[in-house]
Every structure is written in C-alpha cells, then in structure tokens.
Amino acid sequence: MAVFVCAGCDAVLTAEVSRVALPAEVHQTWGNGTLLPVLMDAGTYAVDPEPSGPPWRRWDETGAAEAEKRGVYAPVFALSYGAPGAVFVAPGDTRGTVVIPERSGGFCCGLDGRDGPNLACGRCGQAVATRIDDCSYWQSVRFDPDAVRGVPAEDSAPEAESWQDWAERRETEPPVDQAGGWSPRWAAAAGVSLAHLLAASDGASVAVPDGPVADVFRHALDTLLPARRPARTAALAGPSLPAPTADIALVPTHPRTGRTWPSPGTVAVPVAADIWVQLAYPDRHLLSMPVAGRMPGGVLRDDPLPPRPHSLFRPDWGVFLRTLARLPAVREEWLREIHERVRNRPYADPF
C-alpha cells in the first residue's frame, strides 16, 4: 500500500492505494456520448510505463527512426513527449486537490484533459494531475509522475497473491450487458490479445477451440489472416489447466503484477486476467436454480436467463492498432499490411 504526495510540499493527494496491473482499456475511447464508468477500482493505482500527455508531435514530424527509439514501430497519429510513469487512480481516491478553472476544457459532457493538468495541489497550487470524466472516456485521475511521489502507507505489508488463489476467487465482469451489448472492457482486452495473436501467427491462419475463445477471436482471425495451411493452433493455458499442446498459448496476465503466466515451449499471448477466467471457466459464475425432475436437453435453467449478445463480438480497433504499433513484428511486410488496412478502414469487418 502507498499514498501519493505532492512533490513540491508533501501534501497528501491520495488515499492509501494498492498497485495493480495497468488496465487494457486505459487508452480506450468507446461509443459516442457513452458515459463510461471509473477506470480503476477503489483503493488501487496503476502506472503507465509509456510517455503520456502533452506535448505531442505528429508522426510526420518525428519519422519512423525517432518513433522506433520510443517503442513505436508503425505509424500513429501523434507521439506523446510527456514524462513516462503517469499514475492512474479512481477520482474518489484523490485528496487535497482543486480544479484549475482555466484548464477545465472538455468536448461534451465533462473534462477530457485537452488543456493539460487540470487539478492542482490544494496546499501549494502546483498542477499535479489530470481529471478525465468526459463521455466516451473511462473516468480517472492521472497524476503527473514529476509532480507526485509515492510513499509507503503506515503499517503496510507486502501484498502477495498466488496465481491459484486469484483464479479461484477472482470476480469478473460479464461479457454482455442486459441490453445485449458487448462490454467495452472485453473489447479492449481482446484488441490487445488479437494484436499479439497476429504477431505470433507468423502470417499463417490460426485455429482456436470452439466455445468462448472462438466467440471472441475466431471471426477476427479468419478475416485478417489468410487461409494458409498448415494452420497454427492456439489454446488456453494457465492455473488449473493442463499444459497446452498448441503452438500458441493464451495465458492470463497477473492482475497485480501484469506478468504473464509462464508457458515454456509455446508462444505466449497475454489475455487480461478477468477475461481469461471467463474464457477458461465460462460457467463458473452462473447460478442455477433448483428444479424438480429433469430438464429437457438444450433448455437453459438459469433464472433470470444470462444476457445474450445482439451482434458478433468485435475487438476494439483503436486498442488493437495501438498495441500492434508497439510490437516489433509489425515491421514485417505482411503484418504492416494488416495494420495499414485497419488504420485506413477502422470500422470494416471484423471491427
């Protein structure tokens, strides 16, 4: 556990928070006029290792060589030249901050951070963070890494959680809401994993097992990759699952450390922890109601019935492109062609 304090005057700026892995949806925008929930769970924080925030430089100003030095291997609209290491917390976990009125710009329903840091330390007045709560954005507070520092919380003990403990008790978000719409968290996580799956395919088609994995990945893989044989195979691997015999292992990332499950002998593709749980154990959280007698085959016994999607699953194209541009494999001609195709027509099938 830690608290973050102002680098200028040591005023406390957050509640006690525990570090977790950076969410896949941290840079996602979703929908038009959609009010998204809070990015971070209460009592947690995450650190973005990449530069973030202003100043920005367009791709045509930086060029490919300069971008590669910054870990970007395919064209993007602009590169951040802000400091790396921004700290994300839930807005409710901030303490002692005040809004900077002249920096409270937004596009529609709230603040979007376009004017730079819009929260100041209430004691010394130094700009310390950016509050984002506009529509289409995940609500968060992003602390400037140069404006704050973390200090251990009093009586805090090292936090440890084994893979097995997490897999057995992890609460997860359902993939579909009551209206039949797909979860934006799932779309973001799938965008990250799909980019890694393409890189791991080496340009060959990828076969995935029937069931939830196929629901999330098969259509996108079949659309983006050629039907070349022999196909590579991908399968889930992780806590309580047998060692995979597939070419590619879909493994969870630890919810606290962000490290991937070790899978020696196969190419590992990361899957967000809470998404992986429901892919691996799709029925674990369904509550079956007791009934008398036997139910006919094919009849669902859940009450209320679990929500069903009204459309094919579509990974988030923005998260997909952002992830793919940061994989060195995108410099290969076949994968660059996919990147450019999606970049030029982002709403085409399968997105």
C-alpha positions in Angstrom: 0.0 0.0 0.0 1.1 3.5 -0.7 -0.1 7.1 -0.7 1.0 9.8 -3.2 2.1 13.2 -2.0 2.9 16.5 -3.7 6.5 16.6 -4.9 6.5 20.3 -4.0 5.1 20.5 -0.5 4.5 16.9 0.6 0.7 17.3 0.9 -1.1 14.0 0.8 -3.0 13.7 -2.5 -4.5 10.2 -2.4 -6.0 7.7 -0.1 -4.0 4.5 0.6 -3.9 2.6 -2.6 -2.5 -0.8 -3.8 -0.7 -1.2 -7.1 -2.3 -3.4 -9.8 -1.6 -4.0 -13.4 -2.5 -1.3 -15.9 -5.9 -2.0 -17.4 -6.1 -2.8 -21.1 -8.7 -0.1 -21.6 -6.6 2.7 -20.1 -6.3 4.5 -23.5 -9.7 3.3 -24.9 -12.5 5.6 -26.1 -15.9 3.9 -26.6 -19.0 5.0 -28.3 -20.5 8.4 -29.0 -21.9 10.2 -25.9 -21.4 7.0 -23.8 -20.7 7.6 -20.2 -18.2 5.0 -19.1 -17.6 4.0 -15.5 -14.5 4.6 -13.4 -11.3 3.0 -14.8 -9.6 2.0 -11.5 -11.2 0.0 -8.7 -11.4 2.0 -5.4 -8.2 1.6 -3.4 -5.9 0.8 -6.4 -3.5 2.5 -8.7 -1.6 1.6 -11.8 1.4 3.1 -13.6 1.6 3.7 -17.3 5.2 3.0 -18.4 4.8 4.9 -21.6 5.0 8.7 -22.1 1.6 10.3 -21.8 0.0 13.7 -22.1 1.3 16.9 -23.8 3.4 17.9 -25.6 2.5 15.9 -28.7 4.3 15.6 -32.0 2.7 14.4 -35.3 4.1 11.3 -37.0 5.3 13.3 -40.0 7.3 15.5 -37.6 9.0 12.6 -35.8 9.6 10.0 -38.5 10.0 6.2 -38.2 13.5 6.3 -36.8 12.6 8.6 -33.9 9.4 6.7 -33.3 11.2 3.3 -33.0 13.5 4.8 -30.3 10.3 5.4 -28.4 9.0 1.9 -28.9 6.5 2.6 -31.7 7.1 0.6 -35.0 4.2 1.7 -37.2 2.6 5.0 -38.0 0.4 6.6 -35.3 -1.4 10.0 -35.4 0.9 11.5 -32.8 3.5 10.6 -30.2 3.5 11.9 -26.6 6.6 13.6 -25.4 5.3 13.8 -21.9 7.0 12.0 -19.0 6.6 8.2 -18.6 5.2 6.8 -15.4 1.8 8.5 -15.1 -0.1 7.2 -12.0 -3.8 6.4 -12.5 -6.3 6.3 -9.6 -10.0 6.4 -9.2 -11.3 10.0 -8.8 -12.8 9.1 -5.4 -9.3 8.2 -4.1 -7.9 11.7 -4.6 -7.3 14.0 -1.6 -6.5 17.7 -1.3 -6.7 18.7 -4.9 -8.6 21.6 -6.5 -9.7 22.2 -10.1 -7.8 24.6 -12.3 -10.7 26.6 -13.9 -8.8 27.8 -17.0 -7.8 24.2 -17.8 -11.2 22.6 -17.5 -11.9 22.1 -21.2 -13.9 19.2 -22.5 -15.7 18.2 -25.6 -19.2 17.2 -24.5 -20.1 16.0 -21.0 -17.1 16.7 -18.9 -13.3 17.1 -18.7 -11.1 15.5 -21.3 -7.7 16.8 -20.3 -7.1 18.6 -23.6 -5.6 21.6 -21.8 -3.1 19.6 -19.8 -3.2 19.0 -16.0 -6.4 20.4 -14.6 -6.0 19.6 -10.9 -3.7 21.4 -8.5 -2.4 20.7 -5.0 -4.7 22.4 -2.6 -1.8 23.5 -0.4 0.9 24.9 -2.8 -1.1 25.3 -6.0 1.2 23.2 -8.2 -0.5 21.4 -11.1 -0.4 17.7 -10.2 -3.0 15.7 -12.2 -5.5 15.5 -15.0 -9.1 14.6 -14.2 -10.9 12.9 -17.1 -14.7 12.3 -17.0 -16.0 13.2 -20.4 -18.2 10.9 -22.3 -16.5 8.1 -24.3 -13.6 8.1 -21.8 -13.0 6.0 -18.7 -13.2 8.2 -15.7 -9.9 8.6 -14.0 -7.3 10.9 -12.4 -3.9 10.7 -14.0 -1.1 12.1 -11.7 1.9 13.7 -13.4 4.9 11.5 -12.4 7.1 14.6 -12.0 4.6 16.3 -9.7 4.0 13.5 -7.1 5.9 10.8 -5.3 4.7 7.6 -3.7 5.4 6.8 -0.1 4.7 3.5 1.7 1.5 3.7 3.8 1.8 3.2 7.5 1.8 -0.4 8.7 1.5 -1.6 5.1 2.6 -5.2 4.5 3.9 -6.7 1.2 1.0 -7.7 -0.9 1.1 -11.2 -2.4 -1.5 -13.3 -4.2 -0.7 -16.6 -5.8 -2.0 -17.5 -9.2 -4.1 -20.2 -7.8 -5.7 -18.0 -5.1 -6.6 -15.4 -7.8 -8.0 -18.0 -10.2 -10.3 -19.4 -7.5 -11.8 -16.2 -6.2 -11.4 -13.5 -8.9 -14.6 -11.6 -9.5 -15.2 -10.9 -13.2 -17.3 -8.7 -15.4 -19.8 -10.4 -17.6 -19.1 -10.0 -21.4 -22.6 -8.9 -22.3 -24.8 -6.3 -20.6 -28.6 -6.6 -20.0 -29.3 -4.9 -23.3 -27.2 -7.4 -25.3 -24.2 -5.1 -25.9 -20.7 -6.3 -25.5 -18.6 -5.0 -22.6 -16.0 -2.3 -23.6 -13.5 -3.9 -21.2 -13.8 -7.2 -23.2 -13.4 -5.3 -26.5 -10.3 -3.6 -25.2 -8.7 -6.8 -23.8 -9.5 -8.6 -27.0 -7.9 -5.9 -29.0 -4.6 -6.3 -27.1 -4.7 -10.1 -27.3 -5.6 -10.1 -31.0 -2.6 -8.0 -31.9 -0.3 -10.4 -30.1 -2.1 -13.4 -31.7 -1.4 -12.0 -35.2 2.3 -11.4 -34.3 2.5 -15.0 -33.0 0.9 -16.4 -36.1 3.8 -15.5 -38.4 1.3 -14.9 -41.1 -0.4 -18.4 -41.0 -4.0 -19.0 -40.2 -4.8 -19.7 -36.5 -7.2 -22.4 -35.3 -8.8 -21.8 -31.9 -11.0 -24.2 -29.9 -14.8 -24.0 -30.1 -16.6 -22.1 -27.3 -15.9 -18.7 -25.7 -12.4 -18.5 -27.3 -13.9 -18.9 -30.7 -16.6 -16.4 -29.9 -14.0 -13.7 -29.1 -11.2 -14.4 -31.6 -12.2 -16.8 -34.5 -14.0 -14.3 -36.7 -11.3 -11.7 -36.4 -8.5 -14.2 -37.1 -10.3 -15.7 -40.1 -10.9 -12.2 -41.5 -7.4 -10.8 -41.0 -5.3 -13.9 -41.8 -5.1 -15.9 -45.0 -6.4 -19.4 -45.0 -3.0 -20.9 -45.3 -2.2 -24.5 -44.2 -0.9 -25.9 -42.0 -2.7 -23.6 -39.6 -1.2 -22.8 -36.2 -3.2 -23.7 -33.2 -4.0 -21.7 -30.1 -5.4 -22.8 -26.8 -5.8 -21.6 -23.2 -3.1 -22.2 -20.6 -2.9 -21.2 -17.0 -3.9 -22.0 -13.4 -5.6 -25.5 -13.1 -5.4 -26.1 -16.8 -3.2 -28.8 -18.4 -0.1 -27.8 -20.2 -1.1 -26.9 -23.8 -0.1 -28.9 -26.8 -0.9 -26.0 -29.1 1.6 -23.8 -30.9 0.3 -20.6 -29.1 -0.8 -20.4 -25.5 -3.4 -17.9 -24.4 -2.3 -17.1 -20.9 -3.5 -14.7 -18.2 -1.7 -11.6 -17.0 -1.5 -11.4 -13.3 -4.0 -8.8 -12.0 -1.4 -7.2 -9.7 2.0 -7.5 -11.4 0.9 -7.7 -15.0 3.3 -10.6 -15.6 2.1 -13.4 -17.9 1.6 -17.0 -16.8 4.8 -19.0 -17.7 4.2 -21.3 -20.7 7.6 -22.8 -21.7 7.7 -24.4 -25.1 4.9 -22.3 -26.6 4.5 -18.8 -27.8 2.6 -16.9 -25.1 -0.2 -14.4 -25.9 -1.4 -12.3 -22.9 -5.1 -12.1 -22.0 -6.4 -9.8 -19.4 -6.9 -11.7 -16.1 -10.6 -11.2 -15.6 -11.3 -12.0 -19.3 -9.1 -15.1 -19.2 -11.1 -16.5 -16.2 -14.4 -16.4 -18.1 -12.8 -17.9 -21.2 -11.3 -20.8 -19.2 -14.3 -21.3 -16.9 -17.3 -19.9 -18.7 -20.0 -21.4 -16.5 -18.3 -20.9 -13.1 -20.4 -17.9 -12.0 -23.8 -19.0 -13.4 -26.3 -19.6 -10.6 -28.5 -22.5 -11.4 -32.0 -22.5 -9.8 -33.1 -25.8 -8.2 -35.9 -27.5 -10.1 -37.9 -30.7 -9.7 -37.4 -33.5 -12.1 -35.1 -33.4 -15.2 -34.8 -30.6 -17.6 -35.1 -31.3 -21.4 -31.8 -31.2 -23.3 -30.8 -27.8 -24.6 -33.1 -25.9 -22.1 -31.4 -23.2 -20.0 -32.2 -23.4 -16.3 -30.8 -20.1 -15.2 -33.3 -17.6 -13.8 -33.0 -14.9 -14.9 -31.5 -16.0 -18.2 -28.0 -14.8 -18.9 -27.9 -11.9 -21.3 -27.3 -12.8 -24.9 -25.4 -10.6 -27.4 -27.2 -9.0 -30.3 -24.2 -9.0 -32.6 -20.9 -10.7 -33.3 -18.1 -9.8 -30.9 -15.9 -7.0 -32.2 -12.5 -6.2 -30.7 -11.7 -2.6 -30.1 -9.9 -1.4 -33.3 -8.2 1.6 -31.5 -6.7 -0.6 -28.8 -5.7 -3.2 -31.4 -3.9 -0.6 -33.5 -2.2 0.9 -30.5 -0.9 -2.5 -29.4 0.1 -3.6 -32.8 2.1 -0.4 -33.5 4.2 -1.2 -30.4 5.1 -4.8 -31.4 8.4 -5.0 -33.3 6.8 -7.7 -35.5 4.7 -5.1 -37.2 7.7 -4.1 -39.2 7.2 -7.3 -41.2 5.5 -6.7 -44.5 2.5 -8.9 -44.1 1.7 -7.6 -40.6 2.3 -4.0 -41.7 -0.2 -4.5 -44.5 -2.8 -5.6 -41.9 -2.0 -2.6 -39.7 -2.5 -0.2 -42.6 -5.6 -1.9 -43.8 -7.3 -1.5 -40.4 -5.9 2.0 -39.9 -7.4 3.2 -43.2 -10.7 1.4 -42.7 -11.1 1.0 -38.9 -14.8 0.2 -38.9 -14.6 -2.5 -41.6 -15.0 -6.2 -40.7 -14.0 -7.5 -38.2 -14.1 -4.3 -36.2 
